[in-house]
């Protein structure tokens, strides 16, 4: 089971990279319900071992490229974000330690694995993966573009990717940079 989850996670992360034009210093928000991954309903069957597998796999894909992971907590912590301090970009830090039933197993795994973890109320990520219907949209930059990945599930959880793009401004005479679409 863990090998399959790790492989599905790796493929989803690599596809997100391919579709998002992420660069070193960018932030990817990850919302992950370990309950959904193992076939349960979100918030009902937190699984720290599954969360560790998913986090470690994502870290092995994003960290070597200099891309920060922002781990979204569950609704019990108002979907706070756990990041490396270097990714906080001077955002106000809040005081909370995620737990499997108050923050979620994935955010707890992130807090344990990061070298210098901090919690934030908000972040504006450049891309994201929603694993299990965790609603990551509040932590994406304001123009989110949904990505239909070929990896549709991690375990039993539905996976949806997102990238962001700059807002279009102007009118009928405006010309846009195709690289930013």
C-alpha positions as CSV (number, residue, x, y, z in Angstrom):
1,X,0.0,0.0,0.0
2,X,2.7,2.5,1.0
3,X,4.7,1.9,-2.2
4,X,1.6,2.6,-4.4
5,X,0.8,5.8,-2.4
6,X,4.4,7.0,-2.8
7,X,4.4,6.3,-6.5
8,X,1.1,8.0,-7.1
9,X,2.3,11.0,-5.0
10,X,5.6,11.2,-6.9
11,X,3.8,11.1,-10.3
12,X,1.3,13.8,-9.3
13,X,4.1,16.1,-8.0
14,X,6.2,15.6,-11.1
15,X,3.2,16.4,-13.3
16,X,2.4,19.5,-11.3
17,X,5.9,20.6,-11.9
18,X,5.7,20.0,-15.6
19,X,2.4,22.0,-15.9
20,X,3.2,24.8,-13.5
21,X,6.6,26.4,-14.5
22,X,7.7,26.4,-10.9
23,X,11.1,27.9,-10.0
24,X,13.4,27.8,-7.0
25,X,11.8,29.9,-4.2
26,X,8.2,29.2,-5.3
27,X,5.7,27.7,-2.9
28,X,3.4,24.7,-3.4
29,X,0.5,24.4,-1.0
30,X,-0.5,20.8,-0.2
31,X,-3.7,19.9,1.4
32,X,-3.9,16.2,2.3
33,X,-6.5,14.1,4.0
34,X,-4.9,10.9,5.1
35,X,-8.4,9.7,6.0
36,X,-9.5,10.1,2.3
37,X,-6.3,8.4,1.1
38,X,-7.0,5.3,3.1
39,X,-10.7,5.2,2.1
40,X,-12.3,7.0,5.0
41,X,-14.2,10.3,5.1
42,X,-12.1,13.5,5.6
43,X,-11.4,14.1,9.3
44,X,-12.4,10.6,10.5
45,X,-9.4,8.3,10.2
46,X,-6.2,10.3,10.5
47,X,-3.2,8.1,9.5
48,X,0.3,9.4,10.5
49,X,2.1,6.7,8.6
50,X,0.4,7.5,5.3
51,X,1.0,11.2,5.9
52,X,4.7,10.6,6.4
53,X,4.9,8.6,3.1
54,X,3.2,11.4,1.2
55,X,5.2,14.2,2.8
56,X,8.5,12.4,2.4
57,X,7.7,11.7,-1.3
58,X,6.7,15.3,-2.0
59,X,9.8,16.6,-0.2
60,X,12.0,14.4,-2.4
61,X,10.4,15.9,-5.5
62,X,10.2,19.6,-4.5
63,X,13.1,20.3,-2.1
64,X,15.9,19.4,-4.5
65,X,14.5,22.0,-6.9
66,X,14.4,24.7,-4.2
67,X,10.5,24.7,-4.1
68,X,9.0,25.1,-0.7
69,X,6.1,23.0,0.6
70,X,3.3,24.7,2.5
71,X,1.3,22.1,4.4
72,X,-2.3,23.1,5.0
73,X,-3.8,22.2,8.4
74,X,-7.3,21.0,8.7
75,X,-10.3,23.1,9.5
76,X,-9.8,22.7,13.3
77,X,-6.8,25.0,12.9
78,X,-8.6,27.2,10.4
79,X,-6.5,25.7,7.6
80,X,-3.3,27.3,9.0
81,X,-0.1,26.7,7.0
82,X,3.1,24.9,8.1
83,X,6.2,26.0,6.3
84,X,9.9,26.3,6.6
85,X,10.7,29.6,8.2
86,X,12.6,30.6,5.0
87,X,9.4,30.3,3.0
88,X,7.4,32.5,5.4
89,X,8.7,35.7,3.6
90,X,8.2,37.8,6.8
91,X,4.5,36.8,7.1
92,X,3.3,36.9,10.7
93,X,3.9,33.7,12.5
94,X,1.2,32.2,14.7
95,X,1.7,29.8,17.6
96,X,0.2,26.4,17.1
97,X,1.6,22.8,16.9
98,X,-0.5,20.6,14.5
99,X,-1.6,17.2,15.8
100,X,-3.2,14.4,13.9
101,X,-6.7,15.3,15.1
102,X,-6.2,19.1,15.3
103,X,-4.3,20.2,12.2
104,X,-4.1,16.8,10.5
105,X,-1.6,14.1,10.1
106,X,-0.1,15.7,7.0
107,X,0.6,19.0,8.6
108,X,2.0,17.2,11.7
109,X,4.3,15.2,9.4
110,X,5.5,18.5,7.8
111,X,6.1,20.1,11.2
112,X,8.2,17.0,12.2
113,X,10.2,16.8,9.0
114,X,10.9,20.5,8.3
115,X,14.3,21.8,9.7
116,X,12.8,25.1,11.0
117,X,9.0,24.9,10.9
118,X,6.6,27.8,11.6
119,X,2.9,28.2,11.3
120,X,1.2,31.0,9.3
121,X,-2.5,31.9,9.0
122,X,-2.1,32.6,5.2
123,X,0.2,32.2,2.3
124,X,-0.1,32.9,-1.4
125,X,1.3,29.8,-3.1
126,X,2.3,29.5,-6.7
127,X,0.7,26.1,-7.2
128,X,-0.9,23.3,-5.2
129,X,-2.1,19.8,-4.8
130,X,-5.4,19.1,-3.1
131,X,-5.4,15.4,-2.0
132,X,-8.8,14.4,-0.7
133,X,-11.0,17.6,-1.0
134,X,-9.1,19.8,1.5
135,X,-9.9,23.1,-0.3
136,X,-6.5,24.7,-0.8
137,X,-7.9,27.6,-2.9
138,X,-7.6,30.1,0.0
139,X,-3.8,29.7,0.0
140,X,-3.3,30.1,-3.8
141,X,-2.5,33.4,-5.5
142,X,-5.6,35.1,-6.7
143,X,-5.9,33.6,-10.2
144,X,-5.8,29.9,-9.8
145,X,-5.9,27.6,-12.8
146,X,-7.2,24.1,-12.1
147,X,-5.1,21.3,-13.6
148,X,-6.6,17.9,-14.4
149,X,-3.7,15.6,-13.7
150,X,-3.4,12.1,-15.2
151,X,-2.9,10.9,-11.6
152,X,-6.5,11.2,-10.5
153,X,-6.1,9.5,-7.1
154,X,-3.6,9.0,-4.3
155,X,-4.9,5.9,-2.6
156,X,-8.7,6.5,-2.5
157,X,-8.4,10.3,-2.4
158,X,-9.2,12.4,-5.4
159,X,-6.3,14.6,-6.5
160,X,-6.7,18.0,-8.1
161,X,-3.7,20.2,-9.1
162,X,-3.6,24.0,-9.5
163,X,-1.2,26.6,-10.8
164,X,-1.6,30.3,-10.7
165,X,-1.0,33.1,-13.2
166,X,-0.9,36.9,-13.0
167,X,-4.2,38.8,-13.4
168,X,-5.0,40.1,-16.8
169,X,-5.6,43.8,-16.8
170,X,-6.5,46.2,-19.5
171,X,-9.1,45.9,-22.1
172,X,-9.7,45.1,-25.8
173,X,-6.4,46.8,-26.8
174,X,-4.2,45.0,-24.1
175,X,-1.5,42.6,-25.2
176,X,-0.5,39.8,-22.9
177,X,2.8,37.9,-22.4
178,X,2.1,34.4,-23.6
179,X,4.7,32.9,-21.2
180,X,2.5,34.0,-18.3
181,X,-0.7,32.4,-19.4
